[in-house]
């Protein structure tokens, strides 16, 4: 693998004014349908399992926490699903998002690769997350639900749902992973600004939270724990449903507006990607940029899609493809996915949105079959790449997004050393303006790499549920 030598010279950092470096679409080109990859998978996904009965889950089992339209989308094999006009109207506040040629980054790396990024940080919440928060809030609203409960890691999803519920006149309660609650205070402020209640998780508000605190009073929390709290909250109130920012099929479905727009934008400049790269926590951002390109890949095309995760939470690269709970308290359906174990608690790294023990069943199945690739990167490499990107492209990326940048840098340097040209497309899933504490830690030399020990992963995996299929 190419060495990530990120030294740059003065002339290479000069800005460019090439007309094709910023590719935009009019609002009229905003996708009218979501693309459902389930219609094109060669083998259907394994059905989710009811956590209580151990039997395949039916639509009626999800009615307590989801509206009927989302349940239908979760299980649909229809290739194109129309985007409702009220949802498109809100999405049009910032979509279509720009596709930008990272020409200065190319020069800084001295690579023959042509690098493009889809800039999802221009949304009201600063990330890709509103792409699904808006339709989820909409479908709940027309079903008569007035309040949503959710979890959030770094705060991007909580911010997006706070925005979406405000747009649709709903209330919102967010359980924020404790370590991120403490590291990212202005994410909390953003959510509160839009009317959401925000609590650190584990919290004393739920049975799941109280049980964790009784055993681990200083728990940094995890997305698995926060999901348990939000699901418990939703199941206990008639006016409240649960809303999830990643993992499930309908979430990835809504995010496909990213890749659909990117395809059109690349066509405008006569390009086709050789590599599509995205950071990976639960799969929403990576799925959004990569899934619309899957029909060609499944037909034998050359494109490679690469999911990038942290060394400290290596779900796809060191986890097991197995059935597991989506949360720590075992309240959610059991899914076949790559997992590190439902009670796995990753270290307190700054990429809080990537600290999830599991992964989307869709992404998991495609990685398991070799249709998609996965790799992991360490915090130091991630923040080094983030700083280079800020210096060259003038955008401070979120730590999560910087995982994709680090992988792009690796690939671009490899192509440079091999003397090969290629087109790399990646999703800049969000800006890093709420993540300055993380950049402080990096600039002060206090950021440490952490590779999760194999024995700890093995211990967690030993407690997977026993499911016979």
Secondary structure, DSSP 8 states (H G I E B T S, - for coil): ---------TGGG-----GGGEE---GGGS-SEEE-GGGT-SS-----B-TTT-SB--GGGGTTTS-HHHHHHHH---SEEE--HHHHHHHTTT-S--EEE-HHHHHHHT-S-EEEEEEGGGSTTSBTTHHHHHHHHHHHHHTT--EEEEEESSSHHHHHHHHHHHHTT-EEEEEEEHHHHHH-HHHHHHHHHTT-EEEEES-TTSHHHHHHHHH-TT----HHHHHHHHHHHHHT-TTEEE--SSSSHHHHHHHTHHHHHHHHHHHHTT---SEEEEE-SSSHHHHHHHGGGHHHHHTT-S-EEEEEEEGGG-HHHHSEEEEEESSTTS-S-EEEEEES-TT------S-GGG--S---HHHHHHHHTTSSEEEEE-HHHHHHHHHHHHHHHS--B-HHHHHHHHHHHHHHHHHHHHT---EEEEEE-BB-TT-HHHHHHHHTT--------HHHHHHHHTT------
